[in-house]
Structures are given as structure tokens and as C-alpha cells.
Amino acid sequence: MNAETAILVAIVLPLAGALAIALAGRIGPNLRETMTLVTSAALIWVVWGMLPTLMADGRPAVTVGEVMPGLSIAFRVEPLGMLFAALASGLWLINSVYSIGYMRGNGEKHQTRFYVCFALALAATMGVAFAGNLFTLFLFYEALTLSTYPLVSHKGDAATVRSARVYLGILLSTSIGLFLPAIIWVYTAAGTGDFVLGGILEGKVAEPEVGLLLGLFVFGIAKAAVMPVHRWLPAAMVAPTPVSALLHAVAVVKAGVFTITKVIVYIFGVEFLFASPSSAWLMYPAAFTIIVASLVALRQTNIKRLLAYSTIAQLSYVVMAAAILKPHAEVGAAIHMVAHAFGKITLFFAAGAIYVASKKTEIYQLRGIGRRMPWTMAAFSIGALSMIGVPPTGGFVSKWYILAGAFEAENLVALFTIIASTVLNAAYFLPILYMAWFEREEADAKPHGEAPFAAVLALCVTALLTLGFFLFNGPVIELESQVVRGLT
Amino acid sequence: MLSAPLVVLLQPRGLAWAGATAAGLVSFAIAVALAMAVLGGETQTYAMGGWPAPYGIALAVDDFSALVLLLVTGAGAAALLAARPSVDKQIEEERQPLFYAAWLLGLAGLAGIVVSADAFNIFVFMEISSLASYILIAGGPDRRALPAVFKYLIMGTIGATFYLIGVGLVYMMTGTLNLADMQARIGDVVDLNPILVAAGFITIGLALKAAVFPLHVWLPNAYTHAPHMVTVFLAACATKVALYVLIRFDSMVFQDKLSDHVIQFAMFAMPLAVLGILVASAVAMFEGNLKRLLGTSSVAQIGYILLGASFVSQAGITAGAMHMFNHALAKGGLFLAVACLAYHYRDLRLSQLGGAAARMPWTCAALVLCGLSLIGVPGTAGFISKWLLITAALDAGPWGWTLVIVILVSSLMAVVYVWRIVETLYFQAPATEETGIVEAPLQLLLMTWLVALLNIAFGLAPAIPLTLAEGSAAALLGGMP
């Protein structure tokens, strides 16, 4: 299979998988789960098969059709999208294993709908990752929002529906109200929306308006959860934990920061943006979000909500890194997506495993849980250390690159923010670790063991990936360095 | 095509539906053939009775009329195809032949308006279609339809009279009723004041018929209480035909000859369009009855079409014409889904429809698809027209941004009212304990899904309507300086 076909297959495969899962759901849960696993494994084979082409500087592209003159559905794989797709497809398989353990362990209803929507969301994610122009990206961006709505509202009770309404309301209104006009503006000004290295807007948009356009993009792409458009992410925590783990720590939120990075690199162009003083503001809301979200996380008592606010802060790391506009920082932005994904999915898996095994959702309930669930809590600890950025975890690598970029740009705001947030991260994660490992649980506690094997297996794998990324990050950095080659 | 309804009047009752559907399909086929011919670059004209154009009664089809004709006959045929189960339930058997006859008369009237090249003939067809639609709306079992129809009758008649006065004035000054001839001769008229008055009468009269805000008060009631299939048909095309005449008359006959008329038209239409979009969307957000909610949303959508036309630019009229087509798809699909729901639910208030998705999953899924198209989510037909409208607004000058904001705000309002429906259908607990509510009849459901899928198809490949819409814009602006 050549790379051009692989792009289309990568998008159609999860769709076909969704259909197969829906049909298999009528026969029995075992066949349905087999379908999910087969589809996700096949997707990995297809997506990762493109890696050699990309490493050799190939840029496979395919145009599906023209909707209106100048407006086409086209795909083009480049290093950022490749990394995002490889990450999402790889974690989908692990997450599916975990889902099976979680959903069965919890006896959830409507499991067929759950797996079908999951596959649809992955198809949309692949579309976002491989989009060759803004229009195609927007198409799949909205598809991702809509396909995850049934997952967020999975439980179906009044509180869940209310949260899902917040989720959909913020994501749809920002994308229609800000992102869409920004896209149309780009098409009107430049006559095209294709992603071109170096940008397409130089000389097309006048100076003070560049900042405004950037603002429409950054706040229109609410999936990146830069404050004040972050509220959907805590709201989305009402979803079953596998959804929070893969979609709201990896696929959906990364689609947001990925889109922002892509817009900065391929629509504005790093050098053009660096030369436009009116765009320098982007640093500040990102820095603000990092600090404030960390402070809010300090006050959370619910594990999943704490993780959600931590995600908000970590996402703004990526936005801030991209906004530093220096080669090291752009690479740092890309690898932080990976490092954070490994760490955060581990944390969510652990939170879900705790819920399945013991129905505990609050932090104060975690006293002494390390002795009952050693594997889960070991993984949780590794994820937490990666969030703080302690070696030997993946979080250290990306922080290193972002700091290098900040030094290069002599950007004191960024330096200060990174240091302050590291302290804050330690302040909200370390007490949990202490509680879990060193305190005694209450005398009247109900005994429980580990979560189902599938769930524990999945979270151990992601914890190992978090550690492994510290040592074996060479190919990723090499791939992403292609983006910034030639920049000073 | 126009004589078809007379044949059906004679049909025995069991065959009435089959006959009407056949006639509907034939007229749709003719419309497709005409559209193909127009796409091939020719304008079809036909002189009735063999009299040449300026004197006899002429019919003409260009891009714009081909597009609207496609819409009218398509909606008519689709609604008729799906109609049987729903109509069987709502109309007594012995009145069915009359009902279908009125339907075909309405269809013929609307199609006649579109193909006429003659101002007075448009009036005649308008009366035919109006009278037929009064009968159709009042024909259902819902007694509340009668006051609604009475309101519609009064306002419709006023509209038609205004139109006739205007046409009379123009005839007095130019001595012709043929539109093309009128356009040519109006330049020779010395005293332009009567023409200006005529323009006013015609615009107001047609705006009444088209339910342009604030002349729309007849519409929500009429749509709500009409038999469900009639709502499908009328919502998809009736008001659009009046808008078609409005746009055609104004740009062909008046705009290039009356100095400053372009500005007058824009100044008249744009604020009304903007107000209509915002107010009607806001009202729809708080509406409790499903059919009335969708009817109110139609008033807002008519605002979009008028807004596009009021730019008086190539991009603007293209956007308006496209939205006619796309909105007919979305709203037709929605009302078809409503008809499916109504097959089992007697009371269409949102509070009564809770949990319907569990009982009628296919219907509700189609409703969601069409709802997404109404919002304008990318990949659906609604997105195309919204994209075109925003592009046109950006081209329209410094105040274009304000209009972009209006369009976006109202899209968000559409999200709100569509999502109210979705949450009700999917998450609310059932209000009644009625059991035995199952999926709607296959015939109804298939057509609903066909239209829903067309929403997607024309969202991804809008080439055919787009070419026609661009052609219409070029033709309408052709006479402009």
C-alpha cells in the first residue's frame, strides 16, 4: 500500500470499524470487542506504515474532491500530523484493552453505542491529523465534537446531560463563532487555505489585524482550552473514564493544540508571526492559563477534575511553546504533546481503575491505597512525576526543549511560568503520592484488590511508555525537526 | 405538466394518491430535464398558443427558474411519495381525491409562477397556488387550522392585491406585461414616480406572501396546524417561490432603471432580513411546540435568503439562491421527520416527545442530521450556503463584519433550538406510558432518510445547484450598469 492510499484507508478504516462494531454488537459483546481490537490494530498498521515515508522527507498528499471552487477536501501528511495520528492510533489500541476491562467491570449500559462512537471519533481524529487545508480540518474538527457528544452524555442522567450541554455549547459556539470566520478570512485574504510550510499570509494581512486573526484562531479552537474557553474540559469529566483518558487527555485536546500549532507553522508562518508585534500577546493568556489552572487544580478534591485542570495547564504549555516562535520551542511543543499524552492517559487509567475496584472518586479517599493497588498506584506515580517533569520520565524531555527555546528567545515570561508551574504541579501531585503510599487507611475501610486485569495491563503499558520516552525519543525529535529545518 | 392536476380530479379515490404521485414525479422529471438543458447553456422559452413573446403568454426557464423549479417539483414529488401513510391517518378517505387534487393544483400554481415570463400570469398562478394551499392547510383534522387559514387568507389576499396594483401601475406606464419586454421598455418611461410606487406595492405584496419579517405572522400558525405532509411541501417551497418573484421582479425590472433603487432595495431588505434572522431565531429558542419551532425558524431562514439578495452582488445573490435550495432540503427533511414522529405522537409539544429516540431511533437520527444541516455544520448543505453568505458579507464593505456577526449569532441560536429538540428526544424521560410506539411506516421513513442523505450529498458536492445559483446571479445582475 503506498502512502497516498494509506491516508484514505486511515480515515475509512475506523468508519468501517464503527459499522462492524454496530453489527457485531447485535451478536454478542465478545465479537464486538474483537472488532474494536482488530480495527485499532489495523489502524496502527496503516498509520505507522507511513512513518518511513515521512522520515525520508516524503509528504504524501491526496485530494478527494472539490466542494466549491477553491474549497477542496484534501489531505497531506506532514511531521506534526504524522506524530499526532501515530500517537492517537497507538493509544487507541491500549485504550480499547482498558475500555473492555473498565466497561465490563462497571457493568455500563449502551456499550455498543460507546464503542461505535469511539471509532467514529478516531476517524475524525485521523481526518484532523491528515487535513491538507483549513476547510478539511474544520470539517473533521466539528465531526470530532459531534461524535464525542454521545460519549460525554453516555450516562444520560440530568447532571450528565447538563455537563454535555456545556461541552457541546462551548465547543460548537467557539468553532462557529470564531474559528469559522477566521477560516473564511484566511480564504478571502489569501485565496487558499492550504497548509504550506512558511505560511500563506505574509503580505496578505496587514499588521494590527494579524493579532486579531490569531486571536480568532486561538480562542476559536476551544479544544486547546486556553482560558477563558476551558470550561468544557472539566464538564467532560462526567464521561466514562476511558473517554476522559483517550479523548480528553489525548485525541480531542491534542486536536486543539495540534490545530493551533499547525495554524502557526503552516498558515501564519513562524517567521512572519515573529515579525508581527501585534501577535506577541499570545504568550500571556497561555502563561495565565498555566498558572491559574494549576492553582485551581490545587483546590480540587475529585481526582478526575484535578486531572482535567492539570490537562488545561499542560495544553497551554504546548500553546505557549508554539508561541515562543523559536525552533527548539516548536519541537518542544510537538514532543510535549506526546509526553503529556503518555503521562496523562496513565493517570486517567489509574483513576478509572481505582473507581472500578473501589468506587472511590475523591482524593481524601486515597489514604493507603498504594498497598491495596500497588500496580495502579506505581503507574499513577510515574504519570505524576512526568507531569512535574522529573527525570527519568517523558515530561522532562519536552520541558527541556521548551526551556531551551525560551532561553533562545530570552523570554522571561515563559521561563518564569515554567518554573512556577513545576512547583505548583509538585504541590498538587506529591501530597497524593504521599497519602497513597505512606498514610494508613481508615479502620473501617472495605477491602478491595486491583481492577480487572485488562485495565491494569493497559495502565502498566502506558506507564512504561512514559518512562521509555525519556530514553527513546530520538526518532520523534528527528521527525519533528524537519518542520523547523531552515529556521533560525 | 400544468394540465396534470385536471386528470387526477377524475381518478377514483383509491388511485388518487398513485395518480398524484405519478404526476408529481413526471413534473419533477421535466424539471430535471429543463435544468439539464439550462446547464447546457440554453434558455427554454415556450409561447402558449403560438403567439410570439411580447403579445402572447410566454413561459421561460433560465438558471434561476430552473433552480427554483427543481426545488418546487422535487419537494412536491418527495412529499407525495412519502405522503400516503400520513395522509391516510389524517384525512378521511372520501375527501382524499379532493385533497390530492388541491395538492396538485398547488404544485401546478407554484411551478407556473416559476416558469411564467409574464407579470399577470404570475398573479394568476399565485392565486391558484394560494387557493390550493388554503384548502390544503384547512384540510386536516386539526380545527385550529381554520383560524390560521383565515389569517393566511386575509394576509395572502392583501399581498396579492398589492402585487396586482403594482403590476397595474407598471402596465399603465409601459403597456406590457411580459417581464423581458417590461425591462426593455421601462427605460423609455419619462415620469418615474408611478414606477417607484409600483415597486413599493410589488415589494410589500410579495414580502407578505414570502413571510418576510415583520409580515410573517400568518406563517407559524399555518404551518403548525396544517396536515403534516402539507407542512413538508409548503415549508420546502411555498414562501421561496414568492421570494423568487420578489428578487426577479426587483432586479430585472426595477433596479437598473430607477436611479438609486439598488440602495433603496438594500436599505429596505437588509434591516428586515437582519431583524427577521435575530428575532425569529430568538423566538424559536423558546418555542414549545415542535412544528411551530421549525416554522418560526423558517422565518429566520427566509431572512438569510433576503439578506443574500440585499447585497445585490454576484456573491450575495448566489448565496441567497443557494440557501433557498439548501434550506428547502434541511427544512423539508425536518418536517418529514416530524411527520414520522406525528404518526405515533398526537401531541407535538416538546414536553410530550421525551425519549422518542429510544422508540423511533431511525426517525430521530434523520432529524438530527437535518438539524445539523440547519445549523450549518460543515459537510452538510447548510454549511455551503452559510459559507457563501459570510463570504458575500465580507465582500460587501466595511459594515460587512456586523452582518457576519449577525449570521454567526443566529447560527448559535440555531444550535440552541436544534439541541433543545435533540436533548428532548434522546435524554428526557417519556412523558406518557404509551406502549406500542414503534418506527414510522417504511415509506415515510425511506423518504425522510433520502432527504437527510441529500443534505450530506449536497454538502459535499454542491456543484449542480451552485452552477445554477451562480448563473441566476449573473443573469439577474446582467442588466445592471
Interface residues (C-beta under 8 A of the other chain):
Chain A: G65 V67 M68 L71 I73 F135 F138 L139 E142 A143 L146 S153 G156 V161 R165 L168 G169 L172 S173 I176 G177 L180 P181 I184 W185 Y187 T188
Chain B: L372 I375 G376 V377 P378 G379 I384 W387 L388 I390 T391 L394 D395 V404 L408 V409 S411 L412 V415 W419 E423 Y426 F427 G459 L460 A461 P462 L466
